[in-house]
C-alpha cells in the first residue's frame, strides 16, 4: 500500500461488518472485553479454555456488538476509515486498512430507542443475560468516571483562569 493511494473517508455502511471484524480482532484479548465475556462456565460455547470464554466466542460477541455500535453512529461522520485505493474504486477493489470512531466533544449519548433500532435487544438471546449485565455495568462505571474527570477538568480550568486575572 502506498500512502498516496490511501483515502480517509466516512465509513460506508457496506463496510460496517468488516470494520467490526477488524476492531474485534484488535481487541479480542483486551482485559475489559475478556471480563465482559465472563468466565468459561458462563459462556454459551463448548470450546472454552481455562482463561475464560473461547477466542471464537469473544470474536463473535465483539464483532456483533461493534457492528451494532458502528451502525448507531453511521451517517454521522463519526466512523472514519482509511482505504487503499481511490474513492472511485468499486468495493471489491478497495481494501479497508484502518478504522476508528472520532466522537467530538459534546456528542450526544446513544439512547435506548437508538439501541433498539439497530437490534441490540437481541444480545441477551444471542450471548446470555450475564454478558449483557457485565457490559452495561462496565459502561455505567466508565460513564461515571468520565463525568468525574470532566467535572474535575472544568474545575481546574476555572481556577487556573481566575488565578491569571
Secondary structure, DSSP 8 states (H G I E B T S, - for coil): --GGGEEEEE--GGGHHHHHHHHHHHHTT-HHHHHHH--GGGSS-S--BTTBS-HHHHHHHHHHHHHHHHHHTTTTT-EEEEEES-TTS-GGG-EEEEEEE---TT-----HHHHHHTTGGGHHHHH-HHHHHHHHHHHHHHHHHHHHHHHHHHHHHHHHHHHT-
